[in-house]
Amino acid sequence: MGAGHSHPLYRDGDSVAHTAPAEVKIVGLVLFVLAVVATPREMIWPFAVYAAIVLVVWRVARIPLRWILPRMLIEAPFLVLAVLLPFAEGGERVEVAGVQLSVAGLWAAWGIVVKGTLGVAASLTVAATTSARELPLALSRLGMPGLVTSMLVLMIRYVDLLSAEVGRMRMARISRGDSPRAIHQAGAIAKGVGALFLRSYERGERVYLAMTSRGFDGRVPELAAVGAGPRASGGQWAFALMPAVAAATVAGAAWVAR
């Protein structure tokens, strides 16, 4: 299960982005995403500025494109939805390469793609520079309820365990003659998903009982983070929130110029 110091998306490093307090990065991420979402989709130039901000942060954090771009494929299902919108929406239509597309659908697709991509990029940036052991303390300092904090931290901690369980179940099926690519095996795959859910539920109950038997009461005190650093200073807040403040300024300028 690992030592719990990192998660699959964490990239070890010593940049200023890695050493910044986790609570500041979480607040900066929320503010940045809100600025991106609040920007009118008809305005093109603000999104170019947001992308430039993300690239600068990647450069400061020393996160190479070859590492982060493959991990952004997590948004692929939303991109498929965006591709379908120009065909499904009604209203005014425009001809593109001989195909009639909805203008409203094109704008909706553009909004989903650009805002989703920027949101995923910003989230992966925070994930790549924040280890799992920093999250409980950061969320606690931000006033997050202890029960919610525990659920989020345990979810991150057990992702690797569930992934390994899926791999073992798949290997067991293949060793018994199963072909995962065959359509007629859909029933077996569905049963495997159900079995994984039951195992995960039962494991969660056992973990909870083990935690309560050791005195866990739903709270995540700061002392639980061994070797935790001090609270973020005013200078750290000001420096780490610069990208988010810049994004909020751009969003405000976009609404004024609209």
Buried (B, 14 or more C-beta within 10 A) or exposed (E): EEEEEBBEBBBEBEBBBBEBBBBBBBBBBBBBBBBBBBBBBEBEEBBEBBBEBBEEBBEBBBBEEEEBEEBBEEBEEBBEBBEEBBEEBEEEBEEEEEEEBBEBBBBBBBBBBBBBBBBBBBBBBBBBBBBBBBBBBBBBBBEBEBEEBBEBBBEBBBBBEBEEBEEEBBEEBEEEEBEEEEEEBEEBBEEBEEEBEEEBEEBEEEEEEEBEEEEBEEEBEEEEBEEBEEEBEEEBBEBBBEBBBBBBEBBBBBEEEE
